[in-house]
Amino acid sequence: MSKLQHEEKTEMEGNTPNKLTSAEVGKLWATFMGNSMARCVLRYFQQNVDDADIRNVLNEALQLADRLTQTVKDIFTREGHPVPVGLTDDDVNLKAPRLYADEFYLHYLKYTGKAGISIYGIAVPLMSRQDIREFFTDCLKSTINLINDVNDLLDAKGLLVKPPYIPVPDKIDFIKKQRYLDGFFGDIRPLQSLEITHIYDNVQNNATSCAVLVGFCQAAKLDQVRNYFKRGKDIALKQYDILTKLLHKEDLPTHPLMNHLVTDSTVSPFSDKLMLTHKIDMFAMRVRTYGNALAFSARHDVSATFARLIMEVGNYVEDGANTMIDLGWMEQPPQAADRKSLTMG
């Protein structure tokens, strides 16, 4: 088959080599939206930081968000694709007083960086075009480097709270009875390392989320939005307690809350739109982290706990999306052709 015949065949199959696939468009769109929000948040943090080392890592994060946002914009422009609006300078007040302590910025970068790794990591194997795949590979590597720098700085400043330690086993063993899976009645085994890992990860996420929401509750302008944040704070705190108790039952330490790192300012540094978008996105990511935890939890009580938490978080995200739509703030992602309406004449 000649090159021309191959290209004609490819076109007929709807598989244009240089055209962006739905996966590429979707992940590029999500990357732009997330990093346009990160630019606003990080620029505000930069205006309210005293520690030079923390300022440096904030600069690293902001430069990354700027670069990723601009790259996606360039790709969409080159492809003739509409560039999303996302979050803009209108959504941040750089003159607002400090809402969070310097230490909190490091926990926040870790919290949002984990979400970025999840988005970019899933994107890489789905990208067909080499240039787009290389872009997301760079996104992933750069975000991993950022989190490594954050962890190193937390450790250097004595602020790194490590996951629990467990004993080194004497030997390799194999599971012999089905009661290994039990968790409600009878002889319940201790938590295994992967269960501890994902419980601890989500305790940490909820501790950070709760502090973010304390600040957002103080700063929100609309009662409707403030009440949504109050409900989110209650959910984060309740789920933090549920997961913490699983660790405490095993005499394992947990991650502390960080609400004390929020100041008493009520001047909003961010628009209600930005804050609402932020919490919907991060709670939606919680569904994924709970799903991962469920998949690695062999004990029935632990997996059932994560299944319940997913349902509660999912309902909260849906209510937030409805609020965004009511307020005219929900930007629509690119979607497939509506064949039904196209054939109605």
C-alpha positions as CSV (number, residue, x, y, z in Angstrom):
1,M,0.0,0.0,0.0
2,S,1.4,3.4,-0.9
3,K,1.8,6.2,1.6
4,L,-1.1,8.1,0.0
5,Q,-3.4,5.1,0.0
6,H,-2.5,4.5,3.7
7,E,-3.3,8.1,4.6
8,E,-6.6,7.9,2.6
9,K,-7.5,4.7,4.5
10,T,-6.5,6.2,7.8
11,E,-8.7,9.3,7.1
12,M,-11.7,7.0,6.2
13,E,-11.2,5.2,9.5
14,G,-11.4,8.5,11.3
15,N,-7.9,8.1,12.7
16,T,-6.1,11.2,11.4
17,P,-2.4,10.8,12.5
18,N,-1.9,14.4,13.6
19,K,-5.4,15.1,15.0
20,L,-5.8,15.2,18.8
21,T,-7.7,12.2,20.2
22,S,-10.5,12.6,22.7
23,A,-8.1,11.4,25.4
24,E,-5.5,14.0,24.4
25,V,-8.0,16.8,24.3
26,G,-9.5,15.8,27.6
27,K,-6.2,15.5,29.5
28,L,-4.9,18.8,28.0
29,W,-8.1,20.5,29.0
30,A,-7.9,19.2,32.5
31,T,-4.3,20.2,32.7
32,F,-5.0,23.8,31.6
33,M,-7.9,24.1,34.1
34,G,-6.0,22.8,37.0
35,N,-2.9,24.8,36.4
36,S,-4.8,28.0,35.7
37,M,-6.2,27.7,39.2
38,A,-2.8,26.8,40.6
39,R,-1.3,30.0,39.1
40,C,-3.8,32.1,41.0
41,V,-3.3,30.3,44.3
42,L,0.5,30.2,44.1
43,R,0.8,33.9,43.1
44,Y,-1.2,34.8,46.2
45,F,0.9,32.5,48.4
46,Q,4.0,34.3,47.0
47,Q,2.8,37.6,48.3
48,N,2.4,36.2,51.8
49,V,5.4,34.1,52.6
50,D,8.3,34.9,55.0
51,D,10.5,31.8,54.9
52,A,13.1,32.0,52.0
53,D,13.2,28.3,51.5
54,I,9.5,28.0,51.3
55,R,9.4,30.9,48.9
56,N,11.8,29.1,46.6
57,V,9.7,26.0,46.4
58,L,6.6,28.1,45.8
59,N,8.5,29.8,42.9
60,E,9.3,26.3,41.5
61,A,5.6,25.4,41.7
62,L,4.5,28.6,40.1
63,Q,7.0,28.4,37.2
64,L,5.7,24.8,36.6
65,A,2.1,25.9,36.5
66,D,2.9,28.8,34.2
67,R,4.8,26.6,31.8
68,L,2.1,23.9,31.7
69,T,-0.7,26.4,31.2
70,Q,1.2,28.2,28.4
71,T,2.1,24.9,26.7
72,V,-1.4,23.7,26.6
73,K,-2.6,27.1,25.3
74,D,0.0,26.9,22.5
75,I,-1.1,23.3,21.6
76,F,-4.7,24.2,21.4
77,T,-4.0,27.4,19.4
78,R,-1.9,25.5,16.9
79,E,-4.6,22.8,16.6
80,G,-7.3,25.4,16.0
81,H,-9.0,24.2,19.3
82,P,-10.7,26.8,21.6
83,V,-8.6,27.7,24.6
84,P,-10.5,27.2,27.9
85,V,-11.1,30.2,30.1
86,G,-10.2,28.5,33.3
87,L,-9.3,30.7,36.2
88,T,-7.8,34.2,35.6
89,D,-6.3,37.2,37.3
90,D,-9.8,38.3,38.1
91,D,-10.1,35.3,40.4
92,V,-7.3,36.3,42.8
93,N,-6.7,39.3,45.1
94,L,-3.0,39.6,45.6
95,K,-3.5,42.4,48.1
96,A,-5.5,40.2,50.5
97,P,-3.8,39.6,53.9
98,R,-2.4,36.2,54.8
99,L,-4.9,33.4,55.2
100,Y,-2.4,30.5,55.8
101,A,0.9,30.1,57.6
102,D,4.1,29.4,55.7
103,E,4.2,25.8,56.9
104,F,0.8,25.1,55.4
105,Y,2.1,26.0,51.9
106,L,4.3,22.9,51.9
107,H,1.4,20.6,53.0
108,Y,-0.8,22.2,50.3
109,L,1.8,21.6,47.6
110,K,2.1,18.0,48.6
111,Y,-1.7,17.7,48.6
112,T,-2.2,19.1,45.1
113,G,1.0,17.6,43.7
114,K,-0.4,14.1,44.4
115,A,-3.5,15.0,42.4
116,G,-1.3,16.2,39.5
117,I,0.7,12.9,39.5
118,S,-2.5,11.0,39.3
119,I,-3.8,13.1,36.3
120,Y,-0.5,13.0,34.4
121,G,0.4,9.4,35.2
122,I,-2.9,8.2,33.8
123,A,-2.5,10.4,30.7
124,V,0.9,9.1,29.6
125,P,-0.1,5.6,28.3
126,L,-3.3,7.0,26.7
127,M,-1.5,9.6,24.5
128,S,-1.1,8.6,20.9
129,R,0.8,11.5,19.5
130,Q,4.5,11.5,20.5
131,D,4.6,15.3,21.2
132,I,1.6,15.1,23.6
133,R,3.0,12.0,25.3
134,E,6.3,13.7,25.8
135,F,4.5,16.7,27.3
136,F,2.7,14.6,29.9
137,T,5.9,12.7,30.6
138,D,7.5,16.1,31.4
139,C,4.4,17.1,33.5
140,L,4.8,13.9,35.5
141,K,8.6,14.2,36.0
142,S,8.4,17.8,36.9
143,T,5.6,17.2,39.5
144,I,7.5,14.3,41.0
145,N,10.6,16.6,41.3
146,L,8.5,19.3,43.0
147,I,7.0,16.8,45.5
148,N,10.5,15.5,46.3
149,D,11.7,19.1,46.9
150,V,8.6,19.6,49.2
151,N,9.3,16.4,51.2
152,D,13.0,17.3,51.5
153,L,12.1,20.7,52.8
154,L,9.5,19.4,55.2
155,D,12.1,16.9,56.5
156,A,14.8,19.6,56.8
157,K,12.5,21.8,58.9
158,G,11.4,19.0,61.1
159,L,7.8,19.2,59.7
160,L,7.6,15.9,57.9
161,V,5.1,13.5,59.5
162,K,6.0,10.0,58.4
163,P,3.6,7.1,57.9
164,P,3.7,4.5,60.7
165,Y,6.5,2.0,61.1
166,I,5.7,-1.7,61.3
167,P,7.9,-4.7,62.5
168,V,10.2,-6.4,60.0
169,P,8.7,-10.0,59.5
170,D,10.9,-12.9,60.6
171,K,10.1,-14.9,57.4
172,I,8.0,-15.0,54.3
173,D,4.5,-16.5,54.9
174,F,1.4,-17.4,52.9
175,I,-2.2,-16.8,53.8
176,K,-3.8,-20.1,54.9
177,K,-7.4,-19.2,55.9
178,Q,-10.2,-17.1,54.4
179,R,-10.6,-15.3,57.8
180,Y,-7.6,-13.2,56.7
181,L,-10.3,-11.2,54.8
182,D,-12.6,-10.8,57.9
183,G,-13.0,-7.5,59.6
184,F,-16.3,-7.4,61.3
185,F,-16.4,-10.5,63.6
186,G,-14.1,-13.1,65.2
187,D,-10.4,-13.1,65.2
188,I,-9.5,-10.0,63.1
189,R,-5.9,-9.7,61.9
190,P,-3.9,-6.5,62.2
191,L,-3.8,-4.1,59.2
192,Q,-1.3,-5.0,56.6
193,S,1.2,-2.5,55.1
194,L,-0.8,-1.6,52.0
195,E,-4.0,-1.0,54.0
196,I,-2.0,1.2,56.4
197,T,-0.5,3.1,53.4
198,H,-3.8,4.1,51.9
199,I,-5.5,4.8,55.2
200,Y,-2.7,7.1,56.2
201,D,-2.6,8.8,52.7
202,N,-6.3,9.6,53.0
203,V,-5.9,10.8,56.6
204,Q,-3.2,13.2,55.4
205,N,-5.5,14.3,52.5
206,N,-8.4,15.0,54.8
207,A,-6.2,16.9,57.3
208,T,-5.0,19.2,54.5
209,S,-8.5,19.6,53.0
210,C,-10.0,20.5,56.3
211,A,-7.5,23.3,56.8
212,V,-8.1,24.6,53.2
213,L,-11.9,24.6,54.0
214,V,-11.5,26.4,57.3
215,G,-9.9,29.3,55.3
216,F,-12.4,29.1,52.5
217,C,-15.3,29.3,55.0
218,Q,-13.9,32.5,56.5
219,A,-13.3,34.0,53.0
220,A,-16.4,33.0,51.0
221,K,-18.7,35.9,50.0
222,L,-21.9,34.1,49.0
223,D,-23.8,32.3,51.8
224,Q,-24.6,29.4,49.4
225,V,-20.9,28.9,48.7
226,R,-19.9,29.3,52.4
227,N,-22.5,26.8,53.5
228,Y,-21.1,24.3,50.9
229,F,-17.6,24.8,52.4
230,K,-18.9,24.3,55.9
231,R,-20.5,21.0,54.8
232,G,-17.3,20.0,53.1
233,K,-15.3,20.8,56.3
234,D,-17.6,18.6,58.3
235,I,-17.3,15.8,55.8
236,A,-13.5,16.0,55.8
237,L,-13.3,16.1,59.6
238,K,-15.7,13.2,60.0
239,Q,-13.8,11.1,57.4
240,Y,-10.5,12.1,59.0
241,D,-11.8,10.7,62.4
242,I,-13.1,7.5,60.8
243,L,-9.8,6.7,59.2
244,T,-7.8,7.8,62.2
245,K,-9.7,5.4,64.4
246,L,-8.7,2.5,62.1
247,L,-5.0,3.3,62.8
248,H,-5.5,4.0,66.5
249,K,-7.2,0.6,67.0
250,E,-3.9,-0.9,65.9
251,D,-1.9,1.5,68.1
252,L,-0.5,3.2,65.0
253,P,0.2,7.0,64.9
254,T,-1.6,9.3,62.4
255,H,-1.2,12.6,60.8
256,P,-2.4,15.6,62.9
257,L,-5.0,18.2,61.8
258,M,-3.6,21.5,60.5
259,N,-6.4,23.9,61.2
260,H,-4.1,25.9,63.5
261,L,-2.2,27.0,60.4
262,V,-5.2,29.1,59.2
263,T,-5.1,32.8,60.3
264,D,-8.2,34.8,61.4
265,S,-8.5,36.8,58.2
266,T,-11.9,37.0,56.6
267,V,-10.7,39.0,53.5
268,S,-11.0,36.7,50.5
269,P,-7.9,36.2,48.4
270,F,-9.9,34.2,45.9
271,S,-13.2,34.4,44.0
272,D,-16.0,32.2,45.2
273,K,-15.7,30.6,41.7
274,L,-12.1,29.6,42.2
275,M,-12.7,28.2,45.7
276,L,-15.7,26.3,44.7
277,T,-13.8,24.9,41.6
278,H,-10.9,24.0,43.9
279,K,-12.9,21.9,46.3
280,I,-15.0,20.2,43.7
281,D,-11.8,19.1,41.9
282,M,-10.0,18.0,45.1
283,F,-13.0,16.1,46.4
284,A,-13.4,14.4,43.0
285,M,-9.8,13.3,43.3
286,R,-10.7,11.9,46.7
287,V,-13.1,9.5,45.0
288,R,-10.0,8.2,43.1
289,T,-7.8,7.9,46.2
290,Y,-10.6,6.1,48.1
291,G,-11.0,3.8,45.1
292,N,-7.3,3.0,45.1
293,A,-7.5,2.3,48.8
294,L,-10.5,0.0,48.4
295,A,-8.7,-2.0,45.8
296,F,-5.7,-2.6,48.1
297,S,-7.8,-3.3,51.2
298,A,-8.3,-7.0,51.9
299,R,-10.0,-6.7,55.2
300,H,-13.8,-6.4,54.7
301,D,-14.3,-3.7,57.2
302,V,-11.7,-1.5,55.7
303,S,-13.0,-1.9,52.1
304,A,-16.5,-1.3,53.3
305,T,-15.4,1.9,55.0
306,F,-13.9,3.2,51.8
307,A,-17.0,2.3,49.8
308,R,-19.1,4.3,52.2
309,L,-16.8,7.3,52.1
310,I,-16.8,7.2,48.2
311,M,-20.6,7.5,48.2
312,E,-20.6,10.5,50.6
313,V,-17.9,12.3,48.7
314,G,-19.6,11.6,45.3
315,N,-22.8,13.1,46.5
316,Y,-20.9,16.2,47.8
317,V,-19.2,16.7,44.5
318,E,-22.5,16.4,42.6
319,D,-24.1,19.0,44.8
320,G,-21.1,21.3,44.2
321,A,-21.3,20.8,40.4
322,N,-25.0,21.7,40.6
323,T,-24.1,24.9,42.5
324,M,-21.5,25.8,39.9
325,I,-24.0,25.3,37.1
326,D,-26.7,27.4,38.9
327,L,-24.1,30.2,39.3
328,G,-23.0,30.0,35.6
329,W,-19.4,29.0,36.6
330,M,-19.1,25.5,35.2
331,E,-17.0,25.5,32.0
332,Q,-18.0,22.6,29.8
333,P,-15.3,20.1,28.7
334,P,-15.0,19.2,25.1
335,Q,-17.5,16.4,24.2
336,A,-18.5,14.0,21.5
337,A,-20.9,15.1,18.7
338,D,-24.6,15.0,19.7
339,R,-25.7,12.7,16.9
340,K,-29.3,12.6,18.2
341,S,-29.7,16.4,17.8
342,L,-27.8,16.4,14.5
343,T,-30.3,13.9,13.0
344,M,-33.5,15.7,14.2
345,G,-33.4,18.1,11.2
